[in-house]
Amino acid sequence: MSVVFSMEAPYRGRLSLHRLRFGGGPGPSVALVAGVHGNEVVGTHALNLVANMLRVQRPRGTVSLLPLVNTIGAEEARKRWPFDDRDLQTAFPGDPEGQPVERIAAAVMEATEADVCVDVHSGSAQVHELPHARAPLSGKGLELARAMQLPVTWRRPASAFDSGLAGAWTEAGRVALEVRGGRGGALDLTDATVLARGIVRLLAAVGVIGGGHPAAASLETSRVSDVRVGSGGFFVPEVAPGDRVAPGALLGTLRAPIGGELLEEVRAGRGGILLALRTWPLVHAQELVGRIAEEE
């Protein structure tokens, strides 16, 4: 493990950006990043599981891991950089002479010069996301997303990768993927393990390691629909991420926060796999409570 960037932080000690590196010989290079949002610890644990595997392997090429970028945000269980509340994800590609988040972003870009780059995230603190890969509509990125065999591969237009770390990698000419699973502010060991196994399958697909355990059949789609409530209230789910739902299936009920009277039945408009589900029950009118990855 090495420190690839360090700077003074206000009102406390230094922030240090740590990188784990495995291999180093000729061959493909892969960079894996998690913890850009400080409260998204599922990705941090997933990359640490991958690191444990790589310690007993002999990788061909190089694998670089940054399991926890926003360390100070993580210490305070906060998504953003705590000192000015900026979202580090919006600071890429960064500026080595800029504001703190821009300097961190520039250091991440420099530390992840690789052929293939993967950014690992969770859902928000209110939404639990089924582990899935967000991939371009075609090309090498889609091939590698398929190789991960996560429960869902979500094909998205190029414009979806115009911002954030994956967008900065793409602009720099690297093959970039974003994967997600779990929710912010909570460590789901099952989701972390699913993400880690998907990353191991990706490493096998690019030739860094051998093997890679097959997964259950997954869904690939470009059609993902949002489920929103008509009014505010207390959302009580009847399903879980990963469930297959039919059109019109009951996803949950919206009830009065005080008294519990039924306000609305929340039903699926389309059939498919439940990709995301609201976990914090208090919602406002038209707020997202779920996403469905539709069968094509």
C-alpha positions in Angstrom: 0.0 0.0 0.0 1.3 3.5 -0.9 0.1 7.0 -0.3 -0.4 8.7 -3.8 -1.7 12.0 -2.5 -1.8 13.9 0.8 -2.9 17.3 1.8 -3.8 19.3 5.0 -7.4 19.2 6.0 -9.1 22.0 7.9 -9.4 21.6 11.7 -7.8 18.1 11.7 -4.9 16.0 10.4 -3.9 15.3 6.8 -6.0 13.5 4.2 -4.1 10.7 2.5 -5.2 8.9 -0.6 -4.1 5.2 -0.4 -3.6 2.9 -3.3 -3.1 -0.9 -3.3 -1.3 -2.2 -6.3 -0.9 -5.9 -7.4 1.1 -7.3 -10.2 3.2 -4.8 -12.2 4.5 -6.9 -15.0 3.6 -6.8 -18.7 -0.1 -7.2 -19.5 -3.4 -5.4 -19.1 -4.0 -2.7 -16.4 -7.1 -2.2 -14.4 -8.0 0.5 -11.9 -10.8 0.0 -9.3 -12.1 2.9 -7.2 -14.7 3.1 -4.4 -15.6 5.6 -1.6 -15.8 8.7 -3.7 -18.9 9.2 -1.7 -17.9 8.8 1.9 -21.0 7.0 3.1 -21.0 4.4 0.4 -19.0 1.6 2.2 -20.4 -1.4 0.2 -17.9 -0.6 -2.6 -15.1 -0.2 -0.1 -15.7 -3.6 1.4 -16.1 -5.1 -2.1 -12.7 -3.8 -3.2 -11.1 -5.0 0.0 -12.5 -8.5 -0.7 -10.9 -8.3 -4.2 -7.6 -7.2 -2.6 -7.7 -10.3 -0.3 -8.1 -12.5 -3.4 -5.3 -10.7 -5.3 -2.9 -11.2 -2.4 -2.9 -15.0 -3.1 -2.9 -14.7 -6.9 -0.2 -13.8 -9.4 -1.9 -11.2 -11.6 -0.7 -10.6 -15.1 -0.4 -6.9 -15.7 -1.4 -4.5 -13.0 -4.4 -4.0 -10.7 -4.7 -0.7 -8.8 -7.3 -0.3 -6.1 -8.4 2.9 -4.3 -10.9 1.4 -1.8 -11.7 4.7 0.0 -11.2 8.1 -1.6 -13.3 10.4 0.6 -11.8 9.2 3.9 -12.9 12.2 6.0 -16.5 12.0 4.6 -16.5 8.3 5.6 -15.3 9.0 9.1 -18.4 11.3 9.5 -20.7 9.0 7.5 -21.2 11.8 5.0 -21.6 11.5 1.2 -19.9 14.8 0.4 -16.6 16.4 1.3 -17.4 17.7 4.8 -15.7 21.0 4.8 -17.6 22.7 2.0 -20.3 20.1 1.3 -19.2 19.6 -2.3 -19.8 16.4 -4.1 -16.5 15.0 -5.1 -18.1 13.1 -8.0 -18.8 16.4 -9.7 -15.1 17.6 -9.5 -13.6 15.2 -12.0 -11.2 15.4 -13.9 -10.1 17.8 -11.2 -7.3 20.5 -10.9 -4.1 19.9 -9.0 -4.0 23.6 -8.2 -7.7 24.0 -7.5 -10.0 23.7 -4.5 -9.6 20.6 -2.2 -12.1 18.4 -4.0 -10.6 19.3 -7.3 -7.1 18.4 -6.1 -8.4 15.1 -4.8 -10.1 14.4 -8.1 -6.9 15.2 -10.0 -5.0 12.8 -7.8 -7.5 10.0 -8.4 -7.2 10.5 -12.2 -3.4 10.3 -12.0 -3.5 7.3 -9.7 -5.8 5.3 -12.0 -4.1 5.5 -15.4 -5.2 2.1 -16.7 -6.7 0.4 -19.7 -9.9 -0.5 -17.8 -11.4 1.6 -14.9 -14.3 0.7 -12.7 -16.0 3.2 -10.3 -18.0 1.5 -7.5 -21.0 3.2 -5.8 -24.1 2.5 -3.7 -27.5 4.0 -3.9 -28.4 7.1 -1.8 -28.9 6.8 1.9 -32.7 6.4 1.2 -32.5 3.9 -1.7 -31.2 0.3 -1.9 -29.9 -0.7 -5.3 -29.6 -4.2 -6.6 -25.9 -4.8 -7.7 -25.7 -3.9 -11.3 -23.4 -2.5 -14.0 -24.0 0.7 -15.9 -22.5 0.3 -19.3 -22.4 2.0 -22.7 -24.8 0.8 -25.5 -21.9 -1.0 -27.3 -18.2 -1.5 -27.4 -15.6 -2.9 -25.0 -17.3 -1.4 -21.9 -20.5 -3.3 -22.7 -18.5 -6.5 -23.2 -16.8 -6.2 -19.8 -20.1 -5.3 -18.1 -21.5 -8.5 -19.5 -18.5 -10.4 -18.3 -19.2 -9.3 -14.7 -22.5 -11.2 -14.7 -24.0 -8.9 -12.1 -27.8 -9.4 -11.7 -28.5 -6.5 -14.1 -26.5 -4.8 -16.9 -28.0 -1.4 -17.7 -27.1 -0.2 -21.1 -27.1 3.6 -21.2 -26.4 6.2 -23.9 -23.0 7.9 -24.1 -24.5 11.1 -22.6 -24.9 9.2 -19.3 -21.2 9.0 -19.0 -20.5 12.7 -19.7 -19.9 13.6 -16.0 -18.4 12.1 -12.9 -15.4 9.8 -12.6 -16.5 7.4 -15.4 -17.1 10.4 -17.7 -13.6 11.7 -17.0 -12.1 8.3 -17.6 -14.0 8.0 -20.9 -12.8 11.5 -22.0 -9.2 10.4 -21.2 -9.6 7.4 -23.6 -10.0 4.7 -21.0 -12.7 1.9 -20.9 -14.9 3.0 -18.0 -17.7 1.3 -16.1 -19.8 2.3 -13.1 -21.2 -0.4 -10.9 -23.6 0.0 -8.0 -25.1 -2.0 -5.1 -26.5 -1.5 -1.7 -27.3 1.9 -0.1 -25.4 4.7 1.4 -24.9 4.6 5.2 -25.1 0.8 5.5 -22.9 -2.2 4.8 -24.7 -5.0 3.1 -22.3 -8.0 3.1 -24.3 -9.8 0.4 -24.2 -6.9 -2.0 -20.5 -6.4 -1.3 -19.8 -10.0 -2.1 -21.9 -9.9 -5.3 -20.0 -6.8 -6.5 -16.6 -8.4 -5.5 -17.3 -11.6 -7.5 -18.4 -9.5 -10.5 -15.1 -7.6 -10.4 -13.2 -10.8 -10.2 -15.0 -12.1 -13.3 -14.0 -8.8 -15.0 -10.4 -9.3 -14.1 -10.6 -12.8 -15.5 -12.2 -11.5 -18.7 -9.3 -9.0 -19.4 -6.7 -11.7 -18.7 -5.3 -10.4 -15.4 -6.2 -13.6 -13.5 -7.5 -17.0 -14.4 -10.8 -18.5 -13.6 -13.8 -16.5 -12.3 -16.8 -18.3 -10.9 -20.0 -18.2 -13.1 -23.1 -16.4 -11.8 -26.8 -17.0 -12.1 -28.5 -15.7 -15.2 -28.6 -11.9 -15.4 -30.8 -9.4 -17.2 -29.4 -7.0 -19.8 -31.6 -4.0 -20.7 -31.6 -0.4 -21.8 -35.1 0.1 -20.5 -35.3 1.1 -16.8 -38.5 2.8 -15.6 -39.0 4.9 -12.5 -41.8 4.3 -9.9 -43.0 7.4 -8.2 -45.7 8.1 -5.6 -48.6 10.4 -6.4 -48.6 12.2 -3.0 -46.5 12.4 0.2 -46.7 9.9 3.0 -45.2 6.9 4.6 -44.0 4.2 2.1 -44.3 0.6 3.2 -42.7 -1.8 0.7 -44.0 -5.2 -0.1 -41.1 -6.3 -2.3 -37.2 -6.3 -2.2 -34.5 -5.4 -4.7 -34.0 -8.3 -7.1 -37.6 -9.4 -7.0 -39.2 -10.1 -10.4 -42.5 -8.2 -10.7 -45.3 -8.3 -13.2 -47.1 -5.3 -14.6 -49.5 -4.0 -12.0 -47.9 -5.9 -9.2 -48.2 -4.3 -5.7 -44.8 -2.8 -4.7 -46.0 -1.2 -1.5 -48.5 1.1 0.1 -48.4 4.7 0.9 -49.9 5.5 4.3 -50.5 8.5 6.5 -47.4 9.0 8.7 -49.7 9.5 11.7 -52.5 7.0 12.0 -51.5 4.7 9.1 -54.6 5.2 6.9 -54.1 3.9 3.3 -53.4 6.8 0.9 -52.2 5.0 -2.2 -51.3 1.5 -3.5 -48.0 1.7 -5.4 -48.0 -0.6 -8.3 -45.5 -1.5 -11.1 -46.2 0.1 -14.4 -44.0 -2.4 -16.2 -42.7 -5.9 -15.5 -39.1 -6.8 -14.8 -36.6 -6.9 -12.0 -36.8 -4.5 -9.2 -33.5 -2.6 -9.6 -33.9 -0.1 -6.7 -36.2 0.4 -3.8 -36.8 3.2 -1.4 -35.8 2.2 2.2 -36.5 5.5 4.1 -40.3 5.5 4.3 -41.1 9.3 4.5 -41.6 10.5 0.9 -42.8 13.6 -0.9 -45.2 13.8 -3.8 -43.7 12.5 -7.1 -40.6 11.2 -5.3 -38.8 8.1 -6.5 -39.6 4.9 -4.6 -38.3 2.3 -7.1 -36.8 1.4 -10.4 -37.7 -1.6 -12.6 -35.2 -3.0 -15.1 -37.6 -4.2 -17.9 -37.3 -7.3 -20.0 -36.5 -6.5 -23.6 
